[in-house]
Amino acid sequence: MTRDHRPCCTPAGPPAAVAVSPPAPGQAARTRSTRGQVLVPGGEFAMGDAFGEGYAADGETPVHPVALQPFHIDETAVTNAHFAGFVKATGHVTDAERYGSSAVFHLVLDAPSTDVLGNAAGAPWWINVRGAHWRRPEGARSDINGRQNHPVVHISFNDATAYARWAGKRLPTEAEWEYAARGGLAGRRYAWGDELTPGGRWRCNIWQGSFPHVNTAEDGHLTTAPVKSFRPNGFGLWNTAGNVWEWCSDWFSPSYYADAPPADPHGPETGTARVLRGGSYLCHDSYCNRYRVAARSANTPESSSGNLGFRCANDSAGT
C-alpha cells in the first residue's frame, strides 16, 4: 500500500534569511581517478518501487526500464579520513561551517545549551546546533577521534560536488545509484533480498526500538557505523541501505519517473532540491522506511545534518 508522506529524516536548511558569503571558487579538477571504486557493468534494470511501499510524494513509481552504460562507483561512502585529506589540500569550508550551524539528532547532542538554536519544524528530534559540522558532528564538545573510517556527515550537496571534483570523480546519477545499490538482484526490496533480517541478522544500520526516543541499537550502532560494516552487495558496494543518506547529482521531481528517458537518465533539468538515496541510521518503518533500495528523498543543495554523506562515481574508461 502506498504510504502517506511523512517528513524526511534530513531537515531542510539553513534558513533563507541567514546571509553568508558565497563559497570560494572550486579547486581545479584532478586527473580522473577510480581509486576506491568498483566497475559496475552496464545493463538494463527495472527502476522504482515494485512493492507499493513508498511514500506517494517521493515519486517511486511507475516502475520503468532503465538502461545504463558501465560506470565506476565508490565501494563505500566517503569517510572522515578521505574528507580530511580534501580539506587539508584545498582549505574547503563546508556549508555547515559557513552558515555556523547544522542539524544534530537530539539523543547525541554534545554542546553547551547556548549553542542550541532551535528544533526543526515538523521534526523536533533535529536540533539546529551552533558549531556542529563534519569535525564536530554532535556539537562543539564532540570530535571525530576514532571515527576516521566512519562516513563523513554534515555534508551538503555543494560540499559533496566540491570533493568529487577535487578527487577526479563526480556524484552518481540517481539511476546509477539504484542500479549499483541493487548489486545485480532484480526487483528485490533490499540490496540483499526481500527480508529485512534474514536469519535474524541485521544487514544494515537503521533504527531499532521506538523512534525517536528509544534506540535499542540491536545492529550495534546508535549513529554512524564504519563504512565497511555488514556485508557488501553483489557489486561490492558497502552500506547502500542505512548508515547515511547519499547525495546524487539529479534534481528531484516526484513526477520524473513517468517521463524519464529509458537510457542513462540524469534527472530534471532544473529543480530546488537534489536527490538523496539509501536512508540512514535514523530510518525506521514507523517513520521513514526509506532504507529500501527503490526509496528516494531529497533536500536543498546547501542543507546539512548528522546523517548526510555521499559516495562518488565516474564514467567507465572510453565513455
Summary of the structure (lengths in Angstrom):
residues: 319
radius of gyration: 18.2
end to end distance: 40.1
largest distance: 54.4
contacts: 1073
relative contact order: 0.23
helix: 16%
strand: 23%
